[in-house]
Amino acid sequence: GQDTSGSLIGEAAAKSAALSHAGVSEADASRIRVELDRDDGYTYYEVEFRVGWTEYEYEIDAYSGSILKAERDIDD
């Protein structure tokens, strides 16, 4: 289960976790969207952004900041 004893990491931390995992600087990313979401009692941030034609989608644990899901899609 999720350790919910701490506090939420916050949207800024979730965003930078996703960007650094993608190896992308915030200046290079566009259409950045961060949303706090809850699913099956699990709380996470959904982070989406684009770099050029590539679309990134992340789910970041809202308490630990660990990356739950990382997806990358190329728009053609």
N, C-alpha and C positions, 0 to 999 in steps of 0.2 A: 504493500500500500504506500500511499504518499505520506511523507512526513510533513504534517501541517502544523508542527509546533512553532515554527518560526513565523516570520511575516513574509508577505509577498515581495518578490524582488523588484517589482515595478516595471512599467513599460519600457523605460529607457534601457534598463539592464537586459531585458528580454531581447530588445532590438539589437543591442550591441553583441549579445551572445550569438544571435543568428548571423549577423553581418560578419563577425570574426570567423565563425565556422565556415561561411561561404568564401572567406578570403576577400571580402569586398569592403571598401570604405563607404561610409554613409554618403559621401559626396558623389560616388559613382552610381548609387542606387536611386531608383525613382519609384514613385507610387508606393511608398512604404506605408504599410498598414499594420497596426498592432491592436489586438483585441483579446481581452480576457475572456476565457471560455471555460465552461464546466461540462464534463462529460463523464457519466457513471461515477460521480463523486470525485472525479479527478479534476483539479484546477490547473489550467495551463494558459499560456499566451500563444495565440496564433499570430505569427509574423509572416507577412508577405511583402515581397519587393521584386522589382525588376532591375536587371542590368542588361542594357541593350535588348536583345531578343529573348533573353533567358529569364524565366520567371521562377522565383524561389519561394518555397512554402515551408515554414518551420512550425513545430510545436515545441514550446519551451516550458519545462516544469516551472510553475509559478512560485514555488517555494525554494527549490534547490538551484534553479537556473540550468539544469541539465537538459540536453536536447533529446526530446522524445521522438521526433520525426523530422526528417530533412528530405525535401523533395525538390527536384529541379526539372523544369520543363522548357524545352526550346520551342518557341513559336515559329512555325514556318509558313 
